[in-house]
Amino acid sequence: MKAKKQKEGDEVMASNYIRFDWAMKRLLRNKANFGVLEGFLTTLLQENIKIQKLLESESNQEDEYDKHNRVDMLAENSRGELILIEVQNNNEYAYFQRMLFGTSKLVTEYINRGEGYDKVRKIYSVNIVYFSLGHGKDTVYHGKTEFRGIHDGDILELTPFQRQTFKVDAVSQLYPEYYILKVNDFNNVAKSPLDEWIYYLNTGDIPDNATAPGLSEVREFLKLERMTQDELKAYYRHLDNIVILRDNIYTERAEGREEGRAEEQRLIASKLKAQGIAFEIISQCTGLSPEDIVTL
């Protein structure tokens, strides 16, 4: 069954391939499947990434029924840099702060007591989110730290000695970098290798002409037909849980909007009442009953 584009509230459709969030938890930790992750990260970071090892992360959750459907993976590339990958289905309101907490935690965890600050590891935070995060038109966002002069607008640069010592060209290269992929906002027209990956992340399927690094490994290793019956049952339960989670999120949004409208009407009625407007007119304008207006 081919995957269809998912709109808000639609069911998660099965496709020919295993969804990436499931694969992250169950399959991609196997060294034989590193090619999938390496291809994805090579495409996103635009440099050849070779995973040396996967590191343990306390926040990994192996429970199939974890309502947050949170997945963390911590990898290390050939330069010893740490890459934190998170897949998140839950609409967490403080997700931006959570990203900051994740990178800050890694900075402190992966430096030995007594070591100098020059030993702080470079960290990439890659966030694949299946919900609307913030307000923006793009589907992929990249964030990094720069220091800009408040008077002249110039960017603070490293000295030649610092460049040579730290082996980087810019201050921003010393700080964590963040990537956010808002895959549900993708319009399913794949025009680049990264688009091909986002198409797969969104739909669970792969464009027929896709050539992005790692997708050939997806075709080979992440086919549904390779799963056992027990694995398939667990996988479809996972898809059902995602549908339930989305329904809950949309219900909460709708209830929140309704509460906001009701509060706005009460505020309008209160202002009209203070101006001496007749209760009957206020009721007609706001939909509130005369009894409700009396209590304002």
JOBEL-V576873 format. One record per run of one state. SS is the DSSP state (helix for helix, strand for strand, loop for the rest). FROM is the first residue (numbers start at 1). TO is the last residue. If there is no record, write none. Layout:
SS:FROM:TO, SS:FROM:TO
//
This chain:
loop:1:16, strand:17:17, loop:18:19, helix:20:26, loop:27:30, helix:31:45, loop:46:52, strand:53:55, loop:56:69, strand:70:76, loop:77:81, strand:82:88, loop:89:94, helix:95:109, loop:110:116, helix:117:119, loop:120:122, strand:123:129, loop:130:139, strand:140:143, loop:144:147, strand:148:148, loop:149:154, strand:155:155, loop:156:159, helix:160:166, loop:167:170, helix:171:174, loop:175:176, strand:177:182, helix:183:185, loop:186:192, helix:193:203, loop:204:214, helix:215:221, loop:222:222, strand:223:223, helix:224:226, loop:227:228, helix:229:274, loop:275:278, helix:279:286, loop:287:289, helix:290:294, loop:295:296
//
